[in-house]
Amino acid sequence: MTSPQQPPAPVTPASAPPPGYAPPAYAQPGPPAAGGIPQPARRSPLAIVSLCAGIVTSAIGMLMVLAYPAILTGDGYASFWIVQLAQTVVTVVFALIATVCGIIALVRREPARALAGAGTALGAAALASVVVSLLQYAVYDLL
């Protein structure tokens, strides 16, 4: 005599919620923009300008640190002061551009706030280094 066979229990995956609970709701992607092409994320031109100006400021500083030994061994201190003055003027211009554009982008709460913050930090650091170097020259003149 054979016993009647019972149907097998349904197999549920381990990640399935227990009975009576709804599955987690996931955000559905929105419809694509006109033409079926998704639009790229909006960028802030001020933030990009701020970051680029900050990078240029840092690059000029690094380049000049590498160039100073060659300048000093070539013509001596006469050309060194001219190059130093030109570097300071260019650094101040680019640092002001980086700082002002970055602050404006941050105040407006434009997208790419990280770029604006990085550009503002680079510009402010360059301005601080110029101020410290000017104070250093003033102290040397007093001594």
N, C-alpha and C positions, 0 to 999 in steps of 0.2 A: 504494500500500500504506500502510495506516495502522498506526501503532504502537499497541499496547494502552495504554490510559490508566491511569495509576497513581492510586490514591485520594489526595486531598489530605491533607496533614499536619494533625493536630489542632491547633486554635488554643488556646493557653493564655494566660490573662491574665498581665500582667507581674507581678502581685503573688502569683501562685501559687507555692508552693514547688517546688523541683526534684524530680524523681522520687526516691523513697526517703526523703523527709522528710515528717513529719507536719505538717499545718497547725497554727498556734498554737491552744492551748486557751484559750478565753475562759470566764470565769465565767458560768454560767447563773443567771439570776435565780431566787430561791427561790420556793416556792409562796406565794401571797398569804395573808394572815391569814384568820381565820374570817370568812365572809361575802363573801370575794372582794375586800375593800377593803384596800389596803396601809396599814400603820400608819405614822403620821408619826414622825419621829425624836424620841427622848426628850430632853426638856430638863431642865435642873437649875433648880429654883425658887430655890435659894440663889445660883446664878450670875446669874439674872435680877434678883433683889433687889439683889445687889451692884452690877450695872451700873446699874440704875435709881437707886439711892442715890448712886452716884458722879456720874451725870449731873445729878441734882438739886443736889448739892453744887456742881458747876461752874456750873450755871445761877444759883444764888443768888449766887455770887461775882461773876459777870458782871453780874447785875442790880444788885448793890450798887455796883459800880464806876460804873455809869451813873447811879445815884441819888445818889451822894455830892455832886456839885456842887449839885443842887437842894436837898439837905438843908442844906448849908453856907450857901447864900445865903438860905434861909428863916429858920430860927430860930438859926442860928449853931452854936456848938460844944456847947451844952447837949443838943440832941436828937441831935447827931452821935454822942456817946458812948453814948447809949442804943441807938441803931440799930446801932452797931458792936458793942456787947455782945450784942444779940439775934442779930445775924448770926453772931458767933463761936460762940455756944451752938448754934444750929441747924446750923452747918457742922460742929462737932465731933460732934454726934449723928449726922448723916447720913454723915459720913466714917467714924465707928466702925462703923456698920451696914455700909457698903460694904466696909470692910477686913476685918471679922470674917467676914461671910458669904462673901466671896471666898476668904479663906484656908481656911475650912472646906470649901468646894466644891473647892478645889484639892487639899487633903489627902485628901479622900474619892475623888478622881479621878472625879468625876461628869462626865457629858457637858457640853458647852458650856464647856470649860475656857478658851476664848478670852474669853468673856463674863466669867467669874470673874476672869481675869487683868486685864482692862480695868477692871473695877469695883474690884479691889484696888489697882491703880495710881492710879486717880482718888482713891480714899479716902485712900491713903497720901500722895499729893501734897497733898491738902487738909489733912491732919493736920500735915504738915511746914510748910505755909504758916502755919497757926495758931501753931505753936511758934515759928517765925521772927518772926512779928508780935508775939508776947508778949515775946520777947527784945528786940525793937526798942523796945517801950514801956519795958521795964526799963532799957535803956541810956539812953533819953531822960530818964527820971526821975533817973538818976545824974548827968547833965550839967546 
